[in-house]
């Protein structure tokens, strides 16, 4: 029982990060009807920037903020310079371009920083508190929950309580009508990419201290788990992506704890296939996904 409780809290901590990353994928999908397969590589790139600043200044928090700002700029730049000129007549075009970006970003990072794993320090202790002899959550886990919770609340307020959020939703669901009403659809699309990349950068900064550290391909496995979470919850459902992330985190924790870490990636892929075959719109989708 003690082991089950520990694995549950550990899974929720992992799942919170997957939820943030899945939310980034959902933001871009809702804005552009594209699954951004370069999201993981973009998050690693901004994490390198953040940790470089942290190493140079001695301030983790300055590097943390710089990484998120770099995500905003990188997301806006990718949309403006690359994705805006992709022919969207076929969904595969965006996928191919995104995969090309992955190769470019990882290649550049390898040339600049090398292909060795570099340590990624955490701002708080990762030693778990114990209650009744059972290890539960660490200070860093609590920080992860607080950061992801704050992002979910802020995005909810943005999309439901602000004129900018209303314009973004209108531009995503009815771009032609939005243009007639004076909404800058292109600007809203750029903002969507920027916000998604910033959330992805946050997720990268949160998850890297719990993995092997910085590496050009460090987010590849995390991306697969987050993509599974987004599909599980529904690519059109922000709340579903959060719930999907928590469920995937729990699944990985239980599988790793009881069957071994080598089985966990196969379990995630099996879950992805099952959901795509049985409920492609996602378990928490309220209605059929709209078409582009």
N, C-alpha and C positions, 0 to 999 in steps of 0.2 A: 504493500500500500504506500509506503514511504517513497518508493521508487516511482510509482505512478503519479503521486503528487508533484514530485520534483520534475518529472518529464512533462507534466501538464503546464507548469509555470514556465519551464524552459521553452516549450512549444509556443506558448502565448507570446513570449518575448521575441522569438524568431518570427512568429507570424505578424507581429506588429510592423516589423521592417518589410516583410513581403507585402503587407497591406499598403504601406506607403509607396512602394515601387509599383504595385499593381494599380494604384490610384493614378500614378503618372501615366501609365499605359492607357488607362481609361480616358484621361483628360485629352490625350492626343486623338484617340479613336473617336471620341465624341465631337472633336473639333474638325478633324480632317478625314475620318474614316480610313485611317492608316494605323497598322500595328507597327510601332517604331522599334524595329529589331536592333537599332543602334542605341537604345536607351541605356543599356548596361555599359557599353563602351564610353558613352558620353559621361555617365556617372563616374567611371574610373578616371577619366581625364580631369574632371573637376576636382576629384579627390586628390589626385597628384598635385594640382595647383594649391589646394587647401593645405595639404601637409607640407608642401614646400614653403609656403608662407609661415606656417606654424614652426617649422624647423629654423627658418631664418630669423623670426622675431621672438621665438620662445613662448608664444601665446597660442594655445590650442584654439581658443575661442575666436581669435582674429582669423585664423586659418579656416575655422568652421564657417564663419560668415562669408569669407572670400570664396569658399567653395560653392556656396549657394548662389552668390552673386554671379560667379563664373557660369553656373548652370543656367541662370536666366539669360545671360549674354550668349552662351553657346546655343541654347535652344532657339532663341530669336534668330541667330545667325544661320543656323542650319535651315530653318524655314525660309528665310529671306533669300539665301544664296543657293540652296540646293533644292529643297522640296517644292518650292513655289514653281519651279520650272519642270517638274516631273509631269509627264503625260498620265493623267489619272483615268484614261479610258479603260485601262486594265488594272485591277488591284495588284497584280504581280509587279508592275513597274515600281511602285513605291517600296515594295518588299526588297526587290533587287537593289535599288539605290541604297536603302537602309543597310543591307548586308555589305554593300561596298563601303559604306561609311565605317562600319565595324572594322573592316580590314585596314582601312586608311588610319583610323584613330589608333588601333592597336599597334600598327607598324610604326607610327610616329612616336607613340609612347615608348615603345621598345628602343628606338634610336636615341631618344632623349634621356630615358631613365634606366635603360637596361632591362633584361628579362629575369632578373632575380627578384625574389620576394623581399619586400622592404617592410619593416615593422610599422604598424599603424596603432599608435597609442590611443587609449581610451581616456576620457577626461575624469572618469570616476572609477572606483574600485569595482572589479568584476567578481569579488568574493561574495558569495550569496549569504544573506541573513539566514539564520537557522531558528526554527520554532519547533520545540519538542524534538530536537535532533534531526529535523527534516530541512534540507537546504531548499529555500524558496527563490527569492529574487535578490539580485545585487543592486547596489546603487546605480550601476550603469543600466540595468534593466528598467529601473524606475525612470531614468532619464529618457530611455527609448520610448516608453509608454507615454510620457509627458510630451515629448517632441512630436510623435505621430498623432496623438490626440489633439494637440494644438493645430497641426496642419489640417486635420479633418474638420475641426471647428471653423478655422479661418476660411477654408475653401467653401464650406457650407454657407457661411455668412456672405462670402463674395458672390456666390451664385444665386442666393435667395434674397439678399437684402440690399444689394447695390445696383445702380444703373449699369455699371460696367459688366457685372455678372449677367444681367438681363440681356445686354447686347451680345455677349458671348454665346449665350444659349440660343438667342434668336438667329445669330449668324450660323450656328451649327445646324439648327433644325430647318431653317428656311432662309438660305442665303439670298435668293433672288428677291424675296419680299423685303428682307432686311436692307438690301441695297436701295430699294425704292423708298424706304423710310429713312434713308440717310446714314445707315450704319456702315462703318468701314469694315467690311467683311474680312479683307486682307489683314487689317490691323488686329482684329479680334483673333484671327488665326495665328498670327505671330505671337500675340499675348498668350494664347493657349499653349503653343509650343514652349514658350519661355517658362510659364508656370510649371508645365509638366517636367521640363528638364531640371528646374530648381527642386521640385519634389524628389525627382530621381537622384539628384546630388545629395539631398538630405539623407535619403535612404542609403546611399553609398557610404556616406560618412558614418552612419549608424552601424552598418553591417560589417564594414571592413575590420574594425578592431576585434570582432568576434570570429573572423576567419583567419586565413594564413597571413593576411596583410596586403600591402599594395603590390599589384602585378597587372600588366596590361590586360590579362584575361581573367582578372579576379572576380568579375561580376557575371561571368558566363553562366555558371550554375545557379547563381541567385536569380538571374534573369529568367531562366527556365521555371524556377519555382514561382516567381512573381507572375509570369505569363500564365502559368497554370491557375494561379489564384484569380487573375483577371477573367479568364475564361470560365472558371468555376462560378464566380459571382455574377458574371455577365458583363461584357465589354461596354454596355450602355448603362451600367448601374454602379455609380460610385460607392454606394453603401454595400452593394454586393461584392465589390472588389476588396473592401475592408474585411468583410466577413469571410470571403474566400481566402484572403491572406492568413487570417487566424486559423482557419481550418487546415490549410496546407502546412502551417507551422506546427500545429498539433500532430498532423499525420507524420511529418518528418521526424519529430521528436519521439513519437511512440515507435516508429519503425526502427530508427537508429538505436533506441534504448533497448528494444526487445529482440530485434533481428540482426542488428549490426548496421554500421554506417554505410557499408557498401551496397546495401539493399535499398536505401532511401531514394537515391536518384531514379532507380527503376520503378519504385512505387509512385513517384511523382509523374513520370512519363505514362505509366499505366492509368493513373487518375485522369490525366489530360486526354488520353485516347477515349476513355470511357465517357467523359463529359461531352467531348466533341461528337461522339456517335449517338449518345442518348439524349442530350440536352444542349445543343450547340449554342443556344441563346443564353445559357447560364442558368444555374439553379435559382438565382434570385431576380432574374429578369421579369418585369411585370408584364411586358408585352413583347411582341416580336420585334427584333432589331430593325430599325428603319434602313432603307437602302440609300445609297449616295445619290 
